């Protein structure tokens, strides 16, 4: 890389705010020609927002962006594309009713006399497909491709627009390990041609492999950079979390109490071929780990009656129960803090008070009339206990930050004496301070005798918070690890379940 | 609240403006007609509002009015049924139709638009079949000379009886919507069905109840219109009424996205539409009726959208200083 030419992209002091959150505060970033830079940071650190700004999807509130040393303004995706910046989304943006070639040229089809020239599409597609290592016909319907191949088509699409910088947001999150290898090979060959890469991933092992440099974000601010030789797991975690992990998690071991929930031969509707047996004890915090799609959320949904079990028995406090709906689960003291708080956890246009009281409302009404005073005092009590930052109980939930919204979701259930609390990704997308408070809350609930089962995709969280961990793989319980057996390798080993993935574990150990 | 005040001012403005152009508009009979019709239309609009707040829609209100009105007449004329018993029978029928809608929408997960669109077609054609496509009339006054006409034509303390009925329905509806657990569930469901379900609310039952209420109130309106007009023409009575009801509800602040709406707003919305209608009649340019009403609703919705954005923007700016903080 010639050092006298300006870097391909320079972003300086980018600032962006959303209702209730400062997503980015004066974040700066440079990417050289052909350089591969990884952005790391926890959920909610501002990575995705930064990417969206660089791709022209959202305008920044402040700061400036230079491309090839020239100040530019990105008013839309078109502007960014013209400058050679392309974003490969986490969720692919392809039409699976079209062919591969049709997708590559979607929106800018070559035309002859106003009609689409399929011959031209074919000719030009073959070339970009070769560049991403795909040897298939542009006529292939996209629906026939695997997710990994579709991802490569998306990259081919970017290349056909002469992209000079590819921004990849969690590109490997749904790929098999062989597809990941194929992707990395493509990335290497693109870099050799001078294409720059901006790579976002939670998988630190991958980050180490693909990037020349690591830029870390924390709470919407730059929290440090690592040159290639300093990219280690420990360094990255330190920059992301800003403290030692042992201080961060509030965990103390609990002596498990008597049995609260026992599942025998449980079959979920998503994986009816697997029979699940497990138990939860009073005062115990159990982590539920596994890869995306392993059936963790589905298991919680079955316990909560959202997707009732096909077969099997659930005993709660020694009593056999049929859980056919959330109402049944709630009646037995089993509560769920769902995965997507905006979609499942909250009624966004209602206020804090109405959200907190929603599940408890029927119990505190008189002759079908809502008891406004009791409702309000419950809300005030919960706001105080959960330390929800809100101007008052009448604040519309939509305007609270992610962490405070999540506290409200949990507060909904605390009013009703939980026996078993199921938490699905309880700290996803919330800032570090609120995260810490949620860990403390889990601790104090466990101390009061609540059995907690929580799903987390962040291994550190499982390692930091769980008394023991259940690990799922393709719908089955691959194993249970006690506190002394818990390690990143052990969890990954069970979660991936095959010898092929064992190498990966080795590599990520670093 | 603010919205209702603005709507109220709009109502007064239309009144004063039209009176300026045509003093007859403020005559006692003209005002009486407006109030009576507001009463009749308002009852079905409140029903429509419940469905709209639940996040659904009912396109079959007009057909329901025709079917219930016709069946009411037939029961009296052909079966010699006591008119009050006939009312009970046809209202039960209306509620059952609402129950069927609700079951189709919740248990089979069909779209409300499709289900009630089919209702619109089916109910109207049943009305025509039952009547042999002939006008039904002569059921208001019985052989012994008793007349039902008082229900829509008489006055109580100077106000038309239908307006009192609307007042009663609105009071019950207002309490149900704002003070009961059901009302809270309905709003939660309309705003976010999943979150409501994840909170243990039996959302199916709440949805079904909304359609029963809507169909029941459409049935009530059907009976009242049959009595007021003295006849039911199965192929024309009630046509487009569902659209008037939806229009009035939307003008009154109900969002078709669900979760939002107030009974007071619905009342003012209905009153504005009826007054506009009357004003157009009085000023004699009936061909432009659709234009005027359509434009007024559009302006109302645009105004509402602008206010919403300004409020949201101001809120964002004001609450910005909550930066993420570190603890631990």
Boltz contact constraints between the chains, C-beta under 6 A:
constraints:
  - contact:
      token1: [A, 17]
      token2: [B, 320]
      max_distance: 6.0
  - contact:
      token1: [A, 19]
      token2: [B, 316]
      max_distance: 6.0
  - contact:
      token1: [A, 20]
      token2: [B, 319]
      max_distance: 6.0
  - contact:
      token1: [A, 20]
      token2: [B, 322]
      max_distance: 6.0
  - contact:
      token1: [A, 22]
      token2: [B, 323]
      max_distance: 6.0
  - contact:
      token1: [A, 219]
      token2: [B, 324]
      max_distance: 6.0
  - contact:
      token1: [A, 326]
      token2: [B, 200]
      max_distance: 6.0
  - contact:
      token1: [A, 327]
      token2: [B, 200]
      max_distance: 6.0
  - contact:
      token1: [A, 330]
      token2: [B, 200]
      max_distance: 6.0
  - contact:
      token1: [A, 338]
      token2: [B, 198]
      max_distance: 6.0
  - contact:
      token1: [A, 343]
      token2: [B, 194]
      max_distance: 6.0
  - contact:
      token1: [A, 344]
      token2: [B, 194]
      max_distance: 6.0
  - contact:
      token1: [A, 344]
      token2: [B, 195]
      max_distance: 6.0
  - contact:
      token1: [A, 344]
      token2: [B, 198]
      max_distance: 6.0
  - contact:
      token1: [A, 346]
      token2: [B, 195]
      max_distance: 6.0
  - contact:
      token1: [A, 347]
      token2: [B, 188]
      max_distance: 6.0
  - contact:
      token1: [A, 347]
      token2: [B, 191]
      max_distance: 6.0
  - contact:
      token1: [A, 347]
      token2: [B, 192]
      max_distance: 6.0
  - contact:
      token1: [A, 347]
      token2: [B, 195]
      max_distance: 6.0
  - contact:
      token1: [A, 349]
      token2: [B, 191]
      max_distance: 6.0
  - contact:
      token1: [A, 349]
      token2: [B, 259]
      max_distance: 6.0
  - contact:
      token1: [A, 358]
      token2: [B, 199]
      max_distance: 6.0
  - contact:
      token1: [A, 359]
      token2: [B, 199]
      max_distance: 6.0
  - contact:
      token1: [A, 359]
      token2: [B, 200]
      max_distance: 6.0
  - contact:
      token1: [A, 361]
      token2: [B, 181]
      max_distance: 6.0
  - contact:
      token1: [A, 362]
      token2: [B, 181]
      max_distance: 6.0
  - contact:
      token1: [A, 365]
      token2: [B, 181]
      max_distance: 6.0
  - contact:
      token1: [A, 368]
      token2: [B, 180]
      max_distance: 6.0
  - contact:
      token1: [A, 368]
      token2: [B, 181]
      max_distance: 6.0
  - contact:
      token1: [A, 369]
      token2: [B, 179]
      max_distance: 6.0
  - contact:
      token1: [A, 369]
      token2: [B, 180]
      max_distance: 6.0
  - contact:
      token1: [A, 370]
      token2: [B, 181]
      max_distance: 6.0
  - contact:
      token1: [A, 399]
      token2: [B, 315]
      max_distance: 6.0
  - contact:
      token1: [A, 431]
      token2: [B, 324]
      max_distance: 6.0
  - contact:
      token1: [A, 433]
      token2: [B, 325]
      max_distance: 6.0
  - contact:
      token1: [A, 433]
      token2: [B, 326]
      max_distance: 6.0
  - contact:
      token1: [A, 433]
      token2: [B, 327]
      max_distance: 6.0
  - contact:
      token1: [A, 436]
      token2: [B, 327]
      max_distance: 6.0
  - contact:
      token1: [A, 436]
      token2: [B, 328]
      max_distance: 6.0
